[in-house]
Amino acid sequence: MADHTHEQDLNAQADARQQIKFTGTGLEFFKIWIVNLLLTLVTLGIYSAWATVRTRRYFYGNTHVAGSRFDFHGTGLQILVGRVIALVLLLGWSQGHFIHPYLPIVCIAIVIGLFPWFMVRALRFRMRNTSLHNLRFNFSGTSPQAYKILLGYLFVLLALSMGSVLFFSDFITNPGEQPNVSDFTGFFLFVLFSMLVYLLIYPAFVCDSRKFYINHAAFGDHRFSAQLARRGFISAFFRALLMFVVFMGIAAVVGGAIAFGSQINAFFDAGTPTPVTVFVGVIVVYGLFGLASIVPAAYWQVFVFNASFCYLELGGNVKFKAMLATKPFAWLLITNLFMVLFSLGLAYPWAAVRLAKYKLEVISYHGDLSAFEGRSSDDKNALGEEVGSAFDVEFGF
């Protein structure tokens, strides 16, 4: 009798768990995407800010939770201002050595030094301009709190980045001097050391930054919370790194065998390998390396995604869960890649919709989101978000 009651309770809990639904289609998004692309080209990139808003509103508006859908309230003009400043910083970082050898260092120092401020502004802008049930999300984290958590990571990143730029600037400013073996050896060892340090701190950085913005996010007046452990992130990252090494080794062996075989066949057929044969061999080898990197990357993304949602709670009453799986997710990434490549980019809208639909519909929750109430507020400053996104930094959930 007790077992039967327990089974009924489990079934009731399963029935009470609700799924997030995504109703967008590739064709619908294609119509938005192609207009965005053409207007961005015609306006020399200026329209890209409004394109971001239209894209975000489409994906938000097709994401349904508890009978309602998300909405995004930001505007293109808000985003454009931050995007212009981000462009200036990018140009200073990439082309600044033509003006002054130390200008790239200044730009890197600005971006890294202000990263916590960018992150806080980005999250505040994104969440305060997102709503569900006509109720805005919010973010209460502050820049001092972000600096306190991320200062150690930023110091290491700044030191290594400046060291790399100084090495490079030395070669640029002394073109008449021939670098000797010790110069190249020192530069190689420094790059190797930098990569090792990045690999050691990256998973801890991801864990700490996610804890920061999850535990300071809110829906109305109700806070989100998640207990994430560095040990789990570090362990998962190095498992992914081991997978990467193994897959790259396999790709090197297979790619080498294919390239060598094609060279032998071309030699016996034509007497010498043709440029086309060499080109095809190179494409095959690089293609194998690219495919070999997708599975480890998918494994890491799946872990971070599931860990973030499986420990996520809202107001102590709503509990979330994510069931993203590595094999189907990796297959999705691979097929999306081939879709985009063979369509010369025209299939991107279908690839984006497939990815969003798969990731959103593996999320479920237990509780009543429609019962939440709170105050609404918006944020008029998009500077942090656009500077962050310009440097390929992803903020938020």
MIMARDREN-218974 format. One record per residue: x, y, z of N, C-alpha, C in turn. Coordinates in steps of 0.1 Angstrom, whole numbers, padded with zeros to 4 digits, always signed. Layout:
# residues N
XYZXYZXYZ/...
This chain:
# residues 397
+0008-0012+0000+0000+0000+0000+0009+0013+0000/+0019+0012+0008+0029+0024+0009+0036+0026-0004/+0040+0014-0010+0047+0015-0023+0037+0021-0034/+0025+0017-0033+0015+0022-0043+0013+0037-0041/+0012+0042-0029+0011+0056-0026+0023+0064-0031/+0035+0058-0028+0047+0065-0033+0048+0066-0048/+0043+0055-0055+0043+0056-0069+0033+0066-0075/+0022+0067-0068+0012+0078-0072+0018+0092-0070/+0025+0094-0059+0032+0107-0056+0042+0110-0067/+0050+0100-0071+0060+0102-0082+0053+0106-0095/+0042+0099-0098+0034+0101-0111+0028+0115-0110/+0023+0119-0098+0017+0132-0097+0028+0143-0099/+0040+0141-0094+0051+0150-0095+0055+0151-0110/+0055+0140-0117+0059+0140-0131+0049+0147-0139/+0036+0145-0136+0025+0152-0143+0025+0167-0140/+0030+0171-0128+0030+0185-0125+0042+0192-0132/+0052+0185-0136+0063+0191-0142+0059+0196-0156/+0063+0208-0159+0059+0214-0172+0071+0217-0181/+0069+0216-0194+0079+0218-0203+0079+0232-0209/+0090+0237-0213+0091+0250-0221+0089+0246-0236/+0081+0254-0243+0078+0251-0257+0084+0262-0266/+0089+0258-0277+0094+0268-0287+0086+0265-0300/+0079+0275-0306+0071+0273-0317+0076+0280-0330/+0088+0285-0330+0094+0292-0342+0097+0282-0353/+0097+0287-0365+0101+0278-0376+0112+0285-0384/+0119+0276-0392+0130+0281-0400+0126+0291-0411/+0114+0288-0417+0109+0297-0428+0105+0311-0422/+0099+0311-0411+0095+0324-0405+0107+0332-0401/+0117+0326-0395+0129+0333-0391+0137+0337-0404/+0137+0329-0414+0144+0332-0426+0140+0346-0432/+0126+0348-0432+0121+0361-0437+0126+0373-0429/+0128+0371-0416+0133+0382-0407+0148+0383-0409/+0155+0372-0410+0170+0371-0411+0174+0377-0424/+0168+0374-0436+0172+0379-0448+0170+0394-0449/+0160+0400-0444+0158+0414-0444+0168+0421-0435/+0171+0415-0423+0181+0420-0414+0195+0420-0421/+0198+0410-0428+0211+0409-0435+0212+0419-0446/+0202+0421-0454+0202+0431-0465+0203+0445-0460/+0195+0448-0450+0195+0462-0444+0208+0465-0437/+0214+0455-0431+0227+0456-0424+0238+0459-0434/+0238+0452-0446+0248+0455-0456+0246+0468-0463/+0233+0472-0465+0230+0485-0472+0235+0497-0463/+0233+0495-0449+0236+0506-0440+0250+0505-0434/+0258+0496-0441+0272+0494-0436+0273+0490-0421/+0264+0482-0417+0264+0477-0404+0256+0484-0393/+0251+0496-0396+0244+0504-0387+0231+0497-0382/+0224+0491-0392+0211+0484-0389+0213+0472-0380/+0225+0467-0378+0227+0454-0371+0222+0455-0357/+0221+0467-0351+0215+0469-0337+0201+0466-0338/+0194+0471-0348+0179+0468-0349+0177+0453-0353/+0186+0448-0361+0185+0434-0364+0186+0425-0352/+0195+0429-0343+0196+0421-0330+0183+0421-0322/+0176+0433-0322+0163+0434-0315+0153+0426-0322/+0152+0426-0335+0142+0419-0342+0144+0404-0340/+0156+0399-0341+0159+0385-0339+0156+0381-0325/+0160+0389-0315+0157+0385-0301+0142+0385-0298/+0134+0394-0304+0120+0394-0302+0113+0382-0308/+0119+0378-0319+0113+0366-0326+0115+0354-0317/+0127+0351-0312+0130+0340-0304+0123+0340-0291/+0123+0352-0285+0116+0353-0272+0101+0351-0274/+0095+0357-0284+0081+0356-0286+0076+0343-0290/+0085+0334-0294+0081+0320-0297+0085+0310-0286/+0089+0315-0275+0092+0307-0263+0081+0308-0253/+0074+0297-0251+0062+0297-0243+0064+0289-0230/+0060+0296-0219+0061+0290-0205+0048+0293-0198/+0042+0283-0193+0030+0284-0185+0019+0292-0192/+0017+0289-0205+0007+0296-0212+0010+0310-0217/+0021+0315-0214+0025+0328-0218+0039+0328-0226/+0042+0339-0232+0055+0339-0239+0064+0350-0235/+0076+0349-0237+0086+0359-0233+0085+0371-0243/+0089+0383-0238+0090+0394-0247+0103+0402-0244/+0108+0408-0254+0120+0417-0252+0116+0431-0255/+0120+0440-0246+0116+0454-0247+0127+0464-0251/+0139+0459-0254+0150+0468-0257+0148+0473-0271/+0155+0484-0275+0154+0490-0288+0168+0491-0295/+0167+0492-0308+0179+0493-0316+0188+0505-0312/+0182+0516-0309+0190+0528-0306+0198+0526-0293/+0192+0519-0283+0199+0516-0271+0212+0508-0274/+0210+0498-0282+0221+0489-0285+0232+0496-0294/+0228+0504-0303+0237+0510-0312+0248+0518-0305/+0245+0526-0295+0255+0534-0288+0266+0525-0282/+0262+0514-0275+0272+0505-0270+0280+0498-0281/+0274+0495-0292+0280+0489-0303+0291+0497-0309/+0289+0510-0310+0299+0520-0316+0311+0520-0307/+0309+0521-0294+0320+0521-0285+0328+0508-0285/+0321+0496-0286+0327+0483-0288+0336+0483-0300/+0331+0489-0311+0338+0489-0324+0351+0496-0322/+0351+0508-0315+0363+0516-0313+0373+0508-0306/+0369+0501-0295+0378+0492-0287+0384+0481-0296/+0375+0475-0304+0380+0464-0313+0391+0469-0322/+0388+0480-0329+0398+0486-0338+0411+0490-0331/+0410+0495-0319+0422+0499-0312+0430+0486-0308/+0423+0475-0305+0430+0463-0302+0436+0456-0314/+0429+0456-0325+0434+0449-0337+0443+0457-0346/+0441+0470-0346+0449+0479-0355+0457+0489-0348/+0457+0489-0335+0463+0500-0327+0478+0501-0329/+0485+0489-0332+0499+0489-0333+0504+0498-0344/+0496+0501-0354+0500+0509-0365+0501+0524-0360/+0493+0527-0350+0494+0541-0344+0504+0542-0333/+0504+0533-0324+0514+0532-0313+0515+0518-0309/+0527+0513-0306+0529+0499-0303+0522+0495-0290/+0519+0504-0281+0513+0501-0268+0498+0503-0268/+0492+0508-0279+0478+0511-0279+0469+0498-0278/+0473+0487-0284+0466+0474-0281+0466+0470-0267/+0477+0473-0260+0478+0470-0245+0467+0478-0238/+0466+0491-0241+0457+0500-0235+0443+0495-0237/+0439+0491-0249+0426+0486-0252+0423+0473-0245/+0433+0464-0244+0431+0451-0237+0429+0454-0222/+0437+0463-0217+0435+0467-0203+0422+0473-0200/+0417+0481-0209+0403+0487-0207+0393+0476-0207/+0393+0467-0216+0383+0457-0217+0383+0447-0205/+0396+0442-0202+0397+0433-0191+0394+0440-0178/+0399+0452-0176+0397+0459-0163+0382+0463-0161/+0375+0465-0172+0361+0469-0170+0352+0457-0173/+0357+0445-0174+0349+0434-0177+0338+0432-0167/+0340+0432-0154+0329+0430-0144+0318+0441-0146/+0323+0453-0149+0312+0464-0151+0304+0461-0163/+0311+0456-0174+0304+0453-0187+0294+0441-0184/+0299+0431-0176+0290+0420-0173+0278+0424-0165/+0279+0432-0155+0268+0436-0147+0258+0444-0156/+0263+0454-0164+0255+0462-0172+0248+0453-0183/+0255+0443-0188+0249+0434-0198+0237+0427-0192/+0239+0421-0181+0229+0413-0174+0217+0421-0170/+0220+0433-0165+0209+0442-0161+0201+0446-0173/+0207+0450-0183+0200+0454-0195+0192+0443-0201/+0198+0431-0203+0191+0420-0209+0179+0415-0200/+0181+0414-0187+0170+0409-0179+0159+0419-0176/+0163+0432-0174+0152+0442-0172+0144+0445-0184/+0149+0441-0196+0142+0443-0208+0135+0430-0213/+0135+0420-0204+0128+0407-0207+0116+0405-0198/+0105+0401-0203+0093+0399-0195+0086+0386-0198/+0078+0381-0188+0069+0370-0189+0057+0372-0181/+0045+0370-0186+0033+0373-0179+0032+0388-0176/+0038+0396-0185+0038+0411-0183+0047+0415-0170/+0055+0406-0166+0064+0409-0154+0078+0408-0158/+0086+0418-0155+0100+0419-0159+0109+0411-0150/+0119+0406-0157+0130+0400-0149+0139+0411-0144/+0148+0408-0135+0157+0418-0129+0170+0412-0125/+0180+0421-0123+0193+0417-0119+0198+0427-0109/+0202+0421-0097+0205+0430-0086+0220+0430-0083/+0228+0423-0091+0243+0423-0089+0249+0436-0091/+0260+0439-0084+0266+0452-0086+0281+0450-0091/+0287+0461-0096+0300+0460-0101+0310+0457-0090/+0310+0463-0078+0319+0458-0067+0318+0443-0064/+0306+0438-0064+0304+0424-0062+0311+0416-0073/+0309+0420-0085+0315+0413-0096+0331+0414-0096/+0336+0426-0092+0351+0427-0091+0356+0418-0080/+0349+0417-0069+0353+0408-0058+0354+0394-0062/+0345+0389-0070+0345+0375-0074+0355+0373-0085/+0357+0382-0095+0364+0380-0107+0378+0386-0107/+0382+0393-0096+0394+0401-0097+0406+0392-0099/+0407+0381-0093+0419+0372-0094+0420+0367-0109/+0409+0363-0114+0409+0358-0128+0414+0370-0138/+0408+0382-0135+0412+0393-0144+0426+0397-0143/+0432+0396-0131+0446+0399-0129+0455+0389-0138/+0452+0376-0137+0460+0367-0144+0458+0369-0159/+0445+0371-0164+0442+0373-0178+0449+0385-0183/+0449+0396-0175+0455+0409-0179+0471+0407-0181/+0477+0400-0171+0491+0398-0171+0495+0390-0183/+0488+0379-0186+0492+0371-0198+0489+0378-0211/+0478+0385-0212+0475+0392-0224+0485+0403-0227/+0489+0411-0217+0499+0421-0218+0513+0415-0222/+0516+0404-0216+0529+0397-0220+0529+0393-0235/+0518+0388-0240+0517+0384-0254+0518+0396-0263/+0511+0407-0259+0512+0419-0268+0526+0425-0268/+0533+0425-0256+0546+0430-0255+0556+0422-0264/+0555+0409-0264+0563+0401-0273+0560+0404-0288/+0548+0405-0291+0544+0409-0305+0549+0423-0309/+0547+0432-0300+0551+0446-0303+0566+0447-0304/+0573+0439-0297+0588+0440-0299+0592+0436-0313/+0585+0426-0319+0588+0422-0332+0584+0433-0342/+0573+0440-0340+0568+0450-0349+0577+0462-0349/+0581+0466-0337+0588+0479-0335+0603+0477-0339/+0608+0465-0341+0622+0463-0344+0623+0454-0357/+0617+0459-0368+0617+0450-0380+0630+0447-0386/+0640+0456-0383+0653+0454-0389+0661+0443-0382/+0658+0440-0370+0665+0430-0362+0660+0416-0365/+0669+0407-0368+0665+0393-0370+0663+0386-0357/+0651+0381-0354+0649+0374-0342+0657+0361-0341/+0664+0359-0330+0672+0347-0329+0664+0335-0323/+0671+0324-0322+0664+0312-0317+0659+0313-0303/+0666+0320-0294+0662+0322-0281+0649+0331-0280/+0647+0340-0289+0635+0349-0290+0623+0340-0293/+0624+0332-0303+0613+0323-0307+0610+0313-0296/+0621+0308-0290+0619+0298-0279+0612+0304-0267/+0616+0316-0263+0609+0323-0252+0595+0326-0255/+0592+0330-0268+0578+0333-0271+0570+0321-0271/+0575+0310-0276+0568+0297-0277+0565+0292-0262/+0575+0293-0254+0573+0288-0240+0563+0297-0233/+0563+0310-0235+0553+0319-0229+0539+0316-0234/+0537+0313-0247+0524+0310-0252+0520+0297-0246/+0529+0287-0245+0525+0274-0239+0521+0276-0225/+0528+0284-0217+0525+0286-0203+0512+0293-0202/+0509+0303-0211+0496+0310-0211+0485+0301-0213/+0486+0292-0223+0475+0283-0226+0472+0274-0215/+0483+0269-0208+0481+0260-0196+0474+0268-0185/+0477+0280-0182+0471+0288-0172+0456+0290-0176/+0453+0294-0188+0440+0296-0193+0431+0283-0190/+0437+0272-0194+0430+0259-0192+0427+0256-0178/+0436+0260-0169+0434+0257-0155+0423+0266-0148/+0423+0279-0153+0413+0288-0146+0400+0289-0153/+0399+0285-0166+0387+0287-0173+0375+0280-0167/+0375+0267-0164+0363+0261-0158+0359+0267-0145/+0368+0271-0136+0365+0278-0124+0359+0292-0126/+0364+0299-0136+0358+0312-0140+0344+0310-0145/+0341+0300-0153+0327+0298-0158+0318+0295-0146/+0322+0287-0137+0314+0283-0125+0311+0295-0117/+0322+0303-0113+0320+0315-0105+0311+0326-0111/+0313+0328-0124+0305+0338-0131+0291+0334-0132/+0288+0321-0135+0274+0317-0136+0267+0317-0122/+0274+0314-0111+0269+0315-0098+0265+0330-0095/+0274+0339-0099+0272+0353-0097+0259+0358-0103/+0257+0355-0116+0245+0361-0123+0233+0353-0120/+0234+0340-0117+0221+0333-0114+0216+0337-0100/+0225+0338-0091+0221+0341-0077+0218+0356-0075/+0219+0364-0085+0215+0378-0084+0204+0381-0094/+0199+0371-0101+0188+0373-0110+0175+0371-0103/+0164+0377-0108+0151+0377-0102+0140+0377-0112/+0129+0372-0109+0117+0373-0117+0107+0380-0108/+0105+0393-0112+0097+0402-0103+0105+0404-0090/+0099+0401-0079+0106+0402-0066+0112+0389-0061/+0111+0379-0069+0116+0365-0064+0129+0362-0071/+0139+0358-0062+0152+0355-0066+0154+0341-0072/+0163+0340-0082+0168+0327-0086+0179+0323-0077/+0182+0310-0076+0193+0305-0068+0198+0292-0074/+0211+0290-0073+0217+0277-0078+0230+0275-0070/+0232+0262-0066+0244+0258-0059+0253+0251-0069/+0263+0258-0074+0272+0252-0084+0286+0250-0077/+0293+0239-0080+0305+0235-0074+0317+0236-0084/+0328+0243-0081+0339+0244-0090+0344+0230-0094/+0344+0221-0084+0350+0207-0086+0344+0201-0098/+0330+0201-0099+0323+0195-0110+0326+0201-0123/+0327+0215-0123+0331+0222-0136+0345+0218-0141/+0354+0218-0131+0368+0215-0135+0369+0201-0140/+0363+0191-0133+0363+0177-0137+0357+0175-0151/+0346+0182-0153+0339+0180-0166+0348+0187-0177/+0354+0198-0175+0362+0205-0185+0374+0196-0189/+0381+0190-0179+0392+0182-0182+0388+0169-0189/+0377+0164-0186+0372+0152-0193+0369+0156-0208/+0364+0168-0210+0362+0173-0224+0375+0175-0231/+0385+0180-0223+0398+0182-0229+0405+0169-0233/+0403+0159-0224+0409+0145-0227+0402+0140-0240/+0389+0141-0241+0382+0137-0253+0387+0144-0265/+0390+0157-0264+0395+0165-0275+0409+0159-0280/+0417+0156-0270+0431+0151-0274+0429+0137-0281/+0420+0129-0276+0418+0115-0282+0412+0117-0296/+0402+0125-0298+0395+0127-0311+0405+0134-0321/+0413+0143-0316+0423+0149-0325+0433+0139-0329/+0437+0130-0321+0447+0120-0324+0441+0111-0335/+0429+0107-0333+0422+0098-0343+0421+0106-0356/+0417+0118-0356+0415+0126-0368+0429+0128-0375/+0440+0129-0367+0453+0131-0374+0457+0118-0381/+0454+0106-0375+0458+0094-0381+0449+0091-0393/+0436+0093-0392+0427+0091-0404+0430+0101-0415/+0431+0114-0411+0434+0124-0421+0447+0122-0428/+0458+0118-0420+0471+0115-0426+0470+0104-0436/+0463+0093-0432+0462+0082-0441+0455+0085-0454/+0444+0093-0453+0436+0098-0465+0445+0106-0474/+0452+0116-0468+0460+0125-0475+0472+0117-0482/+0478+0108-0475+0489+0100-0481+0484+0092-0492/+0472+0085-0490+0467+0077-0500+0463+0085-0513/+0458+0097-0511+0454+0105-0523+0467+0109-0530/+0478+0112-0523+0490+0116-0529+0496+0105-0537/+0496+0093-0532+0501+0081-0539+0493+0078-0552/+0480+0079-0551+0471+0077-0562+0474+0087-0573/+0475+0100-0569+0477+0110-0579+0491+0109-0585/+0501+0104-0578+0514+0102-0583+0514+0091-0594/+0508+0080-0591+0508+0069-0601+0499+0073-0613/+0489+0081-0611+0480+0085-0622+0486+0095-0631/+0491+0106-0625+0496+0117-0633+0511+0120-0632/+0518+0112-0624+0532+0114-0622+0536+0123-0611/+0527+0132-0607+0529+0141-0596+0516+0146-0591/+0515+0148-0578+0502+0153-0572+0498+0166-0578/+0485+0167-0582+0480+0179-0588+0476+0189-0577/+0475+0202-0580+0471+0212-0570+0457+0209-0564/+0448+0203-0573+0435+0200-0568+0435+0189-0558/+0444+0179-0561+0445+0167-0551+0450+0172-0538/+0460+0181-0538+0466+0186-0526+0455+0194-0518/+0448+0202-0526+0437+0211-0519+0427+0202-0513/+0422+0192-0520+0412+0183-0514+0417+0176-0502/+0430+0171-0502+0436+0165-0491+0436+0174-0479/+0440+0187-0481+0441+0196-0470+0427+0199-0464/+0417+0200-0473+0403+0203-0468+0398+0191-0460/+0401+0179-0465+0397+0167-0457+0403+0166-0443/+0416+0169-0443+0423+0169-0430+0417+0179-0420/+0416+0191-0425+0411+0202-0416+0396+0199-0413/+0388+0193-0422+0375+0190-0419+0374+0179-0408/+0383+0170-0408+0383+0159-0398+0386+0166-0384/+0396+0175-0384+0400+0181-0372+0388+0189-0366/+0381+0196-0375+0369+0204-0371+0358+0195-0365/+0355+0184-0371+0345+0175-0366+0350+0169-0353/+0363+0166-0352+0368+0160-0340+0366+0169-0328/+0366+0182-0330+0365+0192-0319+0351+0194-0315/+0341+0190-0323+0327+0193-0320+0322+0185-0308/+0326+0172-0308+0320+0163-0297+0325+0167-0283/+0338+0170-0281+0343+0175-0268+0336+0189-0264/+0335+0198-0274+0328+0210-0272+0313+0208-0268/+0307+0199-0275+0293+0196-0271+0292+0190-0257/+0301+0181-0253+0301+0176-0240+0302+0187-0229/+0311+0196-0231+0313+0207-0222+0301+0216-0221/+0295+0220-0233+0283+0228-0233+0271+0221-0226/+0270+0208-0228+0259+0200-0222+0260+0200-0207/+0273+0198-0202+0275+0198-0188+0271+0212-0182/+0276+0223-0187+0274+0236-0182+0259+0239-0182/+0252+0236-0193+0238+0238-0195+0230+0231-0184/+0232+0218-0183+0225+0209-0174+0228+0213-0159/+0240+0216-0156+0244+0220-0143+0237+0233-0139/+0236+0242-0148+0230+0255-0145+0215+0254-0142/+0208+0245-0149+0194+0244-0148+0190+0233-0137/+0198+0223-0136+0193+0212-0126+0195+0217-0112/+0203+0227-0109+0204+0232-0096+0196+0246-0094/+0189+0249-0104+0182+0262-0105+0169+0262-0098/+0166+0272-0089+0154+0273-0082+0149+0288-0083/+0136+0290-0082+0131+0304-0082+0122+0306-0070/+0126+0315-0061+0118+0318-0050+0116+0306-0040/+0124+0296-0042+0123+0284-0033+0111+0275-0036/+0103+0279-0046+0091+0271-0049+0091+0265-0063/+0098+0271-0072+0099+0266-0086+0112+0260-0088/+0113+0247-0092+0125+0240-0094+0126+0236-0109/+0138+0238-0115+0140+0236-0129+0149+0223-0131/+0148+0218-0143+0156+0206-0147+0159+0207-0162/+0171+0203-0166+0175+0202-0180+0180+0188-0183/+0176+0183-0195+0180+0169-0199+0187+0169-0212/+0196+0179-0214+0204+0179-0227+0213+0167-0227/+0214+0161-0238+0223+0149-0240+0234+0151-0250/+0246+0146-0247+0257+0149-0256+0256+0144-0270/+0252+0131-0272+0252+0126-0285+0242+0133-0295/+0229+0134-0291+0220+0142-0300+0224+0156-0302/+0230+0162-0291+0234+0176-0292+0246+0178-0302/+0256+0169-0301+0267+0169-0310+0262+0166-0324/+0253+0157-0326+0248+0154-0340+0240+0166-0345/+0233+0173-0337+0226+0186-0341+0236+0196-0345/+0247+0198-0338+0258+0208-0342+0264+0204-0355/+0267+0191-0357+0273+0186-0369+0264+0188-0381/+0251+0184-0380+0242+0186-0391+0239+0201-0394/+0239+0209-0384+0237+0223-0386+0249+0229-0394/+0261+0224-0390+0273+0229-0397+0272+0226-0412/+0269+0214-0415+0268+0210-0429+0257+0217-0436/+0246+0219-0429+0235+0227-0436+0239+0241-0440/+0246+0247-0431+0250+0261-0433+0261+0262-0444/+0271+0252-0443+0282+0252-0453+0277+0249-0467/+0269+0239-0469+0264+0235-0482+0254+0244-0488/+0247+0252-0479+0238+0262-0485+0244+0276-0486/+0257+0276-0484+0265+0289-0484+0259+0299-0475/+0254+0295-0463+0249+0303-0453+0234+0306-0453/+0227+0302-0463+0213+0305-0464+0205+0296-0455/+0210+0285-0450+0203+0276-0441+0205+0280-0426/+0212+0291-0424+0214+0295-0410+0202+0297-0402/+0191+0303-0407+0179+0305-0399+0173+0291-0395/+0173+0281-0403+0168+0268-0399+0178+0262-0389/+0191+0264-0390+0200+0258-0380+0198+0265-0367/+0196+0278-0367+0194+0286-0354+0181+0281-0347/+0170+0279-0355+0157+0275-0349+0159+0261-0344/+0165+0252-0351+0167+0238-0346+0175+0238-0333/+0185+0246-0332+0193+0247-0319+0185+0252-0308/+0178+0263-0310+0170+0269-0300+0159+0260-0295/+0152+0253-0304+0141+0244-0301+0146+0233-0293/+0157+0227-0296+0162+0215-0289+0166+0219-0275/+0174+0230-0274+0179+0234-0260+0167+0239-0251/+0157+0246-0257+0146+0251-0248+0137+0239-0244/+0134+0230-0253+0124+0220-0250+0129+0208-0241/+0142+0209-0237+0147+0199-0228+0146+0205-0213/+0142+0217-0212+0141+0223-0199+0126+0221-0194/+0125+0217-0182+0112+0216-0175+0113+0222-0161/+0101+0224-0155+0101+0230-0142+0089+0225-0134/+0090+0226-0121+0079+0221-0112+0075+0233-0104/+0063+0238-0105+0058+0249-0097+0049+0258-0106/+0044+0269-0100+0035+0277-0107+0041+0291-0110/+0046+0293-0122+0052+0306-0125+0042+0317-0127/+0029+0314-0130+0019+0324-0132+0015+0331-0119/+0019+0325-0108+0015+0331-0095+0024+0342-0090/+0035+0344-0097+0045+0354-0093+0041+0368-0096/+0044+0377-0087+0041+0391-0088+0054+0399-0085/+0054+0412-0089+0066+0420-0085+0065+0433-0093/+0075+0441-0090+0076+0454-0097+0084+0452-0111/+0081+0461-0120+0087+0461-0133+0096+0473-0134/+0107+0471-0141+0116+0482-0144+0124+0478-0157/+0128+0489-0164+0136+0486-0176+0149+0493-0174/+0158+0491-0184+0172+0496-0184+0174+0502-0197/+0178+0515-0197+0180+0522-0210+0194+0521-0215/+0203+0515-0208+0218+0515-0211+0222+0501-0216/+0225+0500-0229+0229+0487-0234+0244+0486-0237/+0252+0496-0231+0266+0496-0234+0273+0483-0230/+0271+0479-0217+0278+0467-0213+0275+0455-0221/+0262+0453-0225+0259+0441-0233+0266+0441-0247/+0266+0452-0253+0272+0453-0267+0287+0452-0267/+0294+0458-0257+0308+0457-0256+0312+0442-0253/+0304+0436-0244+0306+0422-0241+0304+0413-0253/+0293+0415-0260+0290+0406-0271+0300+0408-0283/+0305+0421-0284+0315+0424-0295+0328+0416-0293/+0331+0413-0280+0343+0405-0278+0339+0390-0276/+0328+0386-0281+0323+0372-0281+0322+0367-0267/+0317+0375-0257+0314+0371-0244+0299+0369-0242/+0295+0357-0238+0281+0354-0237+0277+0356-0222/+0267+0365-0220+0262+0367-0207+0248+0361-0206/+0244+0358-0194+0230+0354-0192+0228+0339-0193/+0215+0335-0193+0212+0321-0193+0213+0316-0207/
